[in-house]
């Protein structure tokens, strides 16, 4: 039956079915699974009051999140079966698919409006957020571009600006939803990938200056963005108006003290803190688990993101440059969302609607995070087995000989 699967899903060789059995980067896998488990626990706790009031059962959001986790793990497992060469060959097609999804979400009747934003496409009881997939597709495209045009990117201005001819329209579509946070994360990851791809400091500094200027213009262009910017600097000045959400989040941090009030004992989740199980789940975590629990969670995030960057570094040293740039890009997507979400929760950044990777309630974000994990695990496995190296080519006969030798040694 396995032999009948489409070519990209051929399971052998793969990290799931290799000569060593299940063969993958277990530290990275364990760190992400720990975040998934912690997220399930915290969402169950943070959403219980809201779920009981809205649906009549306190476990409503927990059950839905558990379904998302199952879908995400299946999607991540399927991703493990797909060689990186497929993603490299399909990078343009994936980019076009990302644009199509971002256009569809803006079409009335297809896109769903939630809290004033058109960010979702509805499929029955579930909503899909195209921006999550579009960010990953953009990273894959840019990784392919950096491999194809490596010398041009490093030596000429044209090679440096060409990617933005594609990325700027995508950023414009994201701003149309509007999704300012996703735009910042995407462009930040792209800039980091270009820097690691060999762009000189002068051109990179110019890019940073242009990005800062663009952010300033975008903030000035919309009154609600300026209101968020002014309110986050002093939420107590209007704690029952524009600063209400942040002030309630800070109260949650204050109540948590060192060791927290205990799991399930949060007061802020009882209709004081809006979006307690989505964008502000970290505040509830800090209230219930305290500073110690919050710092342990941050340490876990630092571990998985740094591990992802090391996966890219190892692939680059092995000569697998496309895989390396994909690993860098995916890691920076995680880092960007992590920094923005935590910064919003503690009052260092204006309020933005970005989920915390692996932890927040949200099906699209969770599934895409699991797909990113599958890509990183596949990259690390191909690096160790040298399957992705241009200098080394494997045939089915090579694995057949290994299987035969293993069978003879067993006898």
Buried (B, 14 or more C-beta within 10 A) or exposed (E): EEEEEEEBEBBBBBBBBBEEEEBBBEEBBEBBBBBBEBBBBBBBBBBBBBBEEEEEEBBBBBEBBBEBBEBBBEBBBBBBBBBBBEBBEBBBEBBEBBBEBBBEBBEEEEBBEEEEBBBBBEEEEBBBBBBBBBBBBBBBBBBBBBBEBBEBBBEEEEBBEBBBEBBEEBBEBBBEBBBBBBBBBBBBBBBBBBBBBEBEEEBBEBBEEEBEEBBEEBBEEEEEBEBBBBBBEEBEEBBEEBBBBBBBBBBBBEBBEEEBBEBEEBBBBEEBBBBBBBBBBBBBBBBBBBBBBBEEBEEBBEBBBEBBBBBBBBBBEBBBBBBBBBBBBBBBBBBBBBBBBBBBBBBEBBBBBBBBBBBBBBBBBBBBBBBBBBBBBBBBBBBBBBBBBEEEEEEEEEBEEEEEEEEEEEE
